[in-house]
Amino acid sequence: MKILTFNLPRQNYILPRSIVILLAIFIISKPVNAQNDGVAIAAAVGGMAAIGAAIASIEQMEEQAELNATQWILYNNPELTSFSLKTLSFNGKKVKDMSRATVIIYKIQEFVPEMTPVLNGKKQVLFGFTSPGWISDYGIDFDRVNWFLIDESEWMSMMTAYTKVASNEKDDAQLQAILKQGKIVNRGVKAEGKVAVPFFKLSGDMYVVTDYSPRLKLLYNERSLGIYLKETMDLVQIGRGDIIDIHDFFFKED
């Protein structure tokens, strides 16, 4: 795995979309009396304009991150000459007090250039692991983003190691056979309509750790996959929904 960062122009801080929506509802629904109609309407117009700018900034931030991811691919993987890069999750982290870091996830698939191209080539997933403070009053700081590109084989290796640490099943071949046909859910690995490999029932403050590679440790915690980056000492958590989406991307028939 290679790590590289790019610096992009800074921009203003962006409110989360949920807060923006709640602010819009508050402004629209707030009652006004006859004496303050003009002031209230002006405030509402100004508030809606600010909301529109915030939504535009959110979209701009996502586009900027996608551009940075594409630049990383072009620099580090020059053999990729025709590929699709799509955002799987712009904020795939499950929020926990233990970590303020996040992860941006992209699906990458190669194709053959033609009049009507079809995405049928090699699949990969690009993780952008971010350190605390990657979004500030000045915008995105891409010096705090570390990129990891993995393919189907690496993902299977990670999920095998994760399932081993989260359960009593330790046979690699058995686990890989189940994982290819199933998916990881909250209670374990589900295959053929049932939980084939049950996970340990941990409380929210309990973690089981495996030293996966020279750069990563994997942690099992209730309902999430924890990835600890040794170089930056950041702990990122990927929610169960994103794990399922990545697994389906690699192993589900199109």
N, C-alpha and C positions, 0 to 999 in steps of 0.2 A: 504494500500500500504506500502511496506517495502523498505527501502533504505540501501544499503550497497556498499562499494567500495573495490576494490582490488588494490594492487600495483603490477605492472608488470615491467620488465626491460625496461629502457629507450632506445630510439633509435634516430637516426639522423632525423632532420627535413625533411619533404617530400614536394616537389613542387606539386601544384595542377596538375592533369592530363592534363588540357587544356593548361597550360603554358609549360608543357613538350612537348606536341605535336607541339605547335607553335615554340618552340626552335628547334625541330627536323627539321621542314620545313625550318626554317631560315638557319640552318647549311647546309642542303642538297642543297638548291636553291641558296646560295650565290655564285656569280661568282668568279672564280679565274683566274689569268693570269699565263703565262708560268713560270715566275720567281718564283712564290710563290706556285706552284703546290704541292711541297712536304710539305710545312708548312700547306697549307690549308687542304690537305688530312689527315695529322696527327691530325690537330685540329678537323676535322670532325669525325675521328675515335674515338678520345678522347671524343668528345661531345656525340657521339652516345653511347659510353660505359657508360657515366654518365647518359644519358637518360634511358638506360636499367636498371641501378642500381636504378634510381629514381622510375621507374615503379614497379620494384621488391619490393621496400620499401613501395610503396603505397599498394600493395597487402598484404605485411607483416603486415602493420598497420591494414588493414581491418580484417585479420585473427586474429590478436592480440585482437582486439575489440570483435570479435565473441567469442573468447576463454573466455574473461573476462565476457561476457554476460552469457555464459554457466555456468561458475563458480558461478555466482550470482544465477542462477536458481537452481543449484544443492544444494547450501547452504541454500537458503531461501524457496525452494519448494521441500522438499525431497519426497513428495507424487508423483511427476512426475518421473516415472521410465522408460517410453518409450515415447520419443517426438522428433519432428523435430524442429530445430531452423534455420531459414533462414533470411538473411538480406533483409529487404524490402527497406530501404533507409539508406545509410551510412552517408548521409548529407542531411537530409530532411528539413532543415531550409531554409526559404526564406530570403535572405540576406537583412537586413535593418540597417540603421545607429543606430537605437535605441538599437540594441542588437548584440553582437558578439558571443552569445552562439549558440550552435547547438544541434541537436538531432539525435541520431542513433536509427533506428527502426528495430525491428526483429519480424517476424511472428513465432509463436510457435503453434504446433498442435500435440496432442497426437495420438498414434496409438497402435494397438495390435500387439506384436511381432509374426511373423510367417514367412514362407518361402518367401512369396511375400507380405510384409506389405503394407497396404493402409492407407493413411492419412485421417482418417474419425472420429477422436476423437475431444475432446474439443479444441477450438481455443482461443488463447490469443495473445496479442501484448505486447512486452517489449520495453519501451522507455528508452533510455540512454540520459538523459538531461545533457549537458556539460556546464561548466562555462567558461567564457573568459580565455584564456591562457591554455586550456586543451591540445593544441598542441603547443609545443615550440621547440627551437633548440635541445632539448634533447629527443623529441618524445612525446608520449602520457602520460599525467599525469592522471591516473584513480582516483586519489583523487578528481578530479574535475568533476567526472561523478556520477550522481544520477539516480538510476534505478527505474522505475515504471512499474509494471506488471498489465495489465488490461484485463478483459474478455469482452465478447459481451455485457453483461448487463451494465458494467461500461462505455463502449464506447457509447452506446445508451444514457445513462444518460448525458454524456459530450456533445454529439452532440445536444441533446434536449436543454440543457442549452445554448449552443453556438447559436443555431438557434433562441431561444427566445430573446437573447440579440441583435441579428443581424437583427431582423424583428419585425413586429407588431403582429405576431402570438404568443399567450401566453398559449394556451391550450396544456398541456403535452400529453394527449392521442391522440389528433389530429396530433400533430407533430410526435409522434412516429410511428403512422400508415403511415404517408407520408414518413418518413425517411426509414422505412423498405423496402418500395417499390421503393424508389428513391435514389438520390445521391446529395451531395452538390457540386454545381458548383459556378462559380464566381458571378453570379447574384442572387443565392438563392438555394433553394432545388428543384431539377428537378424531376418530376415524370410523367410517361405516356406521355413523349415527350414535356412537357411544364413546365415552372417554376411555381410550385404550391405555394411556399412560397418565395416571393421576398425579397431580402436583402436591407437594407438601402444603399443608394449611398453615400459613404464617400470619402473624399479626402485622399491622402496618409498619412497625418499627423493627422488624426482623429481616435479616438479609443472609443469603447464602452466596458465597463467592467462589469463582474458579478463575485461575490465572490462564487466560486463553492464549495470549501471544505476548511477544516482547513489548507491544504497545497497548494492549487492551486487557482489562479484566471484565468478566461478565458477572452480573449479580442477579439473583432471583429474589424478587420481592412481590408480594401479593399484587397480581394483575398487571405487572409491568416487567420489561426487560431493562436492566441497568447496564450501561456501558461506561466503564471507568477508563479515561484516557490518562495513561501514566505520564506522558510528556507534559501535559498542562494541569494534571491533578484535578480534572473536572469530571463530575459524575452526571451523565445524561440518562434520562429514562424515556423509553419508547413505549407508548401505550399499546394495549393488546390489539386495538383496531388497526393500528399501523403495521404491527407484526403480521396480522392476517392479510392485509393488503399486499405487503411485500411478498409473502409466501405464495399468495394467489398469482401474483405477477410472474413469479418464476416457474411455478409448477402447474397452475391451472391451464387447461386447454383453452385456446382462444376461440 
